[in-house]
Amino acid sequence: MQGPARWGGRATAARIEPAGRLRHKEGQAGGQAVIELRQVGMGYGGRRLFAGLDLSLQPGSFHFLTGPSGAGKTTLLKLCYAELRATEGQVMLFGQDTRSMGRDAVALARRRIGVVHQDCQFLDHLPLAENILLPLTVAGRRAEGEVHLPELLAWVGLSRRADALPPELSGGERQRAALARAVITGPEVILADEPTGNIDWDMSQRLLTLLVELNRMGRAVLVATHDLTLIRAAKAQVAARVLRLREGRLLQAGADL
Ligand SMILES: Nc1ncnc2c1ncn2[C@@H]1O[C@H](COP(=O)(O)OP(=O)(O)OP(=O)(O)O)[C@@H](O)[C@H]1O
């Protein structure tokens, strides 16, 4: 595994952060949350999933979100990056209420959030490197990405797979590629939905380490996962808060985890 010592830790972190933003630390007194949900309610087709839900992600924080299948973890993540609009309450992105933001403002805020989706889809006809560059290509910032790409690929351990097509990748390689794609724009927040869903324990650990490293670089990280073993393993690496979504309520998990 490539650890911070091997690839240069913080110095490298600065280089894989093209946007050159941030360096907040968790616990900055009274600091503005990067994402905040206030009394949020959400449901589909008249069926309420949750209500009165509060969540505040501070810069530099690390949260796990757990809960039974169908509790609404993916839905909650989608609210956090304004993929969905809440049916009740306020969703604040970087201090702005999404209800009063136009489409462009929401799009700008979303660029500051990197998302690793549960199914991590790629364009199968494009090599891995192109897929990772895609968010910057679309934003007209491809050249910026090309400068950082070799180091980013090395960081996720995929230097030798740059030319591979997505269908040729293993599950763990896909997850790491998805993480690289999520961070190439230099987001301030990383939201990961079951990033270790289909990969073995060693690879889960490796992915966890990458997320912890991102967090040490100052990013807020929120990971939705069923995997309580992963959460327990993370405790040795990071001061993470564990939130449990269950029967429409979001609770801080106790010492039983
Ligand atoms: N677009 C949608 N339309 C209707 N119902 C939906 C939609 N998306 C999700 N649901 C339902 O909402 C509930 C919560 O789904 P969600 O995917 O958020 O849960 P989850 O906790 O992430 O589940 P899992 O752990 O299985 O991924 C489920 O019952 C799901 O079927």
The ligand as an SDF file (V2000), in Angstrom:
LIG
                    3D

 31 33  0  0  0  0  0  0  0  0999 V2000
  -36.2640    7.4270   -6.6110 N   0  0  0  0  0  0  0  0  0  0  0  0
  -36.9710    6.7110   -5.7310 C   0  0  0  0  0  0  0  0  0  0  0  0
  -38.3070    6.5800   -5.8830 N   0  0  0  0  0  0  0  0  0  0  0  0
  -39.0440    5.8820   -4.9910 C   0  0  0  0  0  0  0  0  0  0  0  0
  -38.5250    5.2720   -3.8980 N   0  0  0  0  0  0  0  0  0  0  0  0
  -37.2050    5.3580   -3.7270 C   0  0  0  0  0  0  0  0  0  0  0  0
  -36.3640    6.0770   -4.6160 C   0  0  0  0  0  0  0  0  0  0  0  0
  -35.0910    6.0050   -4.1610 N   0  0  0  0  0  0  0  0  0  0  0  0
  -35.1400    5.2680   -3.0510 C   0  0  0  0  0  0  0  0  0  0  0  0
  -36.3960    4.8830   -2.7740 N   0  0  0  0  0  0  0  0  0  0  0  0
  -36.8270    4.0920   -1.6160 C   0  0  0  0  0  0  0  0  0  0  0  0
  -36.4740    4.8000   -0.4410 O   0  0  0  0  0  0  0  0  0  0  0  0
  -35.9770    3.9200    0.5560 C   0  0  0  0  0  0  0  0  0  0  0  0
  -34.5820    4.3460    0.9630 C   0  0  0  0  0  0  0  0  0  0  0  0
  -33.7020    4.1250   -0.1060 O   0  0  0  0  0  0  0  0  0  0  0  0
  -32.1720    4.4460    0.0280 P   0  0  0  0  0  0  0  0  0  0  0  0
  -31.5060    3.9250   -1.2160 O   0  0  0  0  0  0  0  0  0  0  0  0
  -31.9900    5.8660    0.3410 O   0  0  0  0  0  0  0  0  0  0  0  0
  -31.7920    3.5530    1.2840 O   0  0  0  0  0  0  0  0  0  0  0  0
  -30.3700    3.0190    1.7800 P   0  0  0  0  0  0  0  0  0  0  0  0
  -30.3860    3.1250    3.2570 O   0  0  0  0  0  0  0  0  0  0  0  0
  -29.2770    3.7190    1.0430 O   0  0  0  0  0  0  0  0  0  0  0  0
  -30.4350    1.5080    1.3060 O   0  0  0  0  0  0  0  0  0  0  0  0
  -29.2190    0.5020    0.9810 P   0  0  0  0  0  0  0  0  0  0  0  0
  -28.4250    0.3820    2.2350 O   0  0  0  0  0  0  0  0  0  0  0  0
  -29.9530   -0.7720    0.6310 O   0  0  0  0  0  0  0  0  0  0  0  0
  -28.4600    1.0760   -0.1840 O   0  0  0  0  0  0  0  0  0  0  0  0
  -36.0560    2.5180   -0.0460 C   0  0  0  0  0  0  0  0  0  0  0  0
  -37.2430    1.9300    0.3910 O   0  0  0  0  0  0  0  0  0  0  0  0
  -36.0840    2.7680   -1.5260 C   0  0  0  0  0  0  0  0  0  0  0  0
  -36.7700    1.7450   -2.1980 O   0  0  0  0  0  0  0  0  0  0  0  0
  1  2  1  0
  2  3  1  0
  2  7  2  0
  3  4  2  0
  4  5  1  0
  5  6  2  0
  6  7  1  0
  6 10  1  0
  7  8  1  0
  8  9  2  0
  9 10  1  0
 10 11  1  0
 11 12  1  0
 11 30  1  0
 12 13  1  0
 13 14  1  0
 13 28  1  0
 14 15  1  0
 15 16  1  0
 16 17  2  0
 16 18  1  0
 16 19  1  0
 19 20  1  0
 20 21  2  0
 20 22  1  0
 20 23  1  0
 23 24  1  0
 24 25  2  0
 24 26  1  0
 24 27  1  0
 28 29  1  0
 28 30  1  0
 30 31  1  0
M  END
$$$$
